């Protein structure tokens, strides 16, 4: 397991060794949802907001 800095608060976020791209992790410090965008080396980005399509 490695750690990566949260893009929002810079706290260390543990990234499991078996993490997959598109997996969602949560920062323990600021509760931001983070998406794994790279695995070698581990890289996190703010997860995209899910919007309602309201049946469109």
Order of alpha helices (4+ residues) and beta strands (2+ residues): beta-beta-beta-beta-beta
